[in-house]
Amino acid sequence: MTLLTIVQVMAVVCAGLLAGIFLGDRAGFAYARPALSPSSFVQITRAVNVPINNQLMTWSAAAPPANLRELWAPWERVHTIRTIVAVGAFVLEAVALGLLTRG
């Protein structure tokens, strides 16, 4: 197995893992987040979702912003876009690797 083949297989595996993570979030957690109370939402986000933004870190779990859902909506839209891109990249890489190995 050549170095190029190893890199190509690793690219497909990594793209598949990332796409799976994003797709799993869109299919499951995305439906659970709106059901959380604003206080629980802020606590979970602070503990798990590090790359949000500095403004989020100033929010209080005891007194979250009244318009929390509106403030969070742009992140959800971008997350949906990156999920679609990750799944698309995985499919294209898998097809490219398949065509390369057949040729």
C-alpha positions in Angstrom: 0.0 0.0 0.0 1.5 3.3 -1.1 1.6 6.5 1.0 -0.9 8.1 -1.4 -3.4 5.3 -0.9 -3.1 5.5 2.9 -3.7 9.3 2.7 -6.7 8.8 0.4 -8.3 6.2 2.7 -7.7 8.3 5.8 -9.3 11.3 4.1 -12.4 9.3 3.4 -12.5 7.9 6.9 -12.0 11.3 8.5 -14.6 12.9 6.3 -17.0 10.1 7.1 -16.5 10.4 10.8 -17.0 14.2 10.7 -20.1 13.9 8.5 -21.5 11.2 10.8 -21.0 13.5 13.9 -22.7 16.4 12.2 -25.5 14.3 10.7 -26.1 12.6 14.1 -26.4 16.0 15.7 -28.8 17.2 13.1 -30.9 14.0 13.4 -31.0 13.9 17.2 -29.7 16.6 19.4 -31.1 19.4 17.1 -34.6 18.3 18.0 -33.7 18.0 21.8 -32.2 21.5 22.1 -35.5 23.4 21.6 -37.1 21.3 24.3 -34.5 22.3 26.9 -35.4 25.1 29.2 -33.2 28.3 28.6 -31.3 27.7 31.8 -30.5 24.1 30.9 -29.6 25.1 27.4 -27.0 27.6 28.7 -25.5 25.1 31.2 -25.1 22.3 28.5 -23.7 24.7 26.0 -21.1 26.1 28.5 -20.0 22.5 29.4 -19.9 21.0 25.9 -19.9 23.5 23.1 -16.6 25.4 23.5 -16.4 27.2 20.1 -19.6 29.2 20.5 -18.6 32.8 21.2 -17.6 35.1 24.0 -21.0 36.5 24.4 -22.4 33.1 25.3 -20.0 32.9 28.2 -21.4 36.1 29.7 -24.9 34.6 29.8 -26.2 33.4 33.2 -27.9 30.1 33.5 -30.2 31.5 36.1 -31.2 34.5 33.9 -30.5 33.7 30.2 -31.5 36.2 27.5 -35.2 36.4 26.8 -34.5 36.0 23.1 -32.2 33.0 23.5 -33.7 31.1 20.6 -33.3 34.0 18.2 -29.7 34.5 19.2 -28.9 30.8 18.7 -30.8 30.5 15.4 -27.8 31.6 13.2 -25.6 28.9 14.7 -28.2 26.3 13.9 -28.4 27.5 10.3 -24.6 27.4 9.9 -24.5 24.0 11.6 -27.0 22.6 9.0 -24.9 24.0 6.2 -21.6 22.5 7.5 -23.4 19.2 8.0 -24.5 19.2 4.3 -21.0 20.1 3.2 -19.4 17.4 5.3 -21.8 14.7 4.0 -21.2 15.9 0.5 -17.4 15.9 0.9 -17.6 12.4 2.3 -19.7 11.1 -0.6 -17.4 12.8 -3.2 -14.2 11.5 -1.6 -15.7 8.0 -1.4 -16.7 8.1 -5.1 -13.3 9.5 -6.1 -11.5 6.8 -4.1 -13.7 4.1 -5.7 -13.1 5.4 -9.2 -9.4 5.7 -8.6 -9.1 2.1 -7.4 -11.1 0.8 -10.3 -9.0 2.6 -12.9 
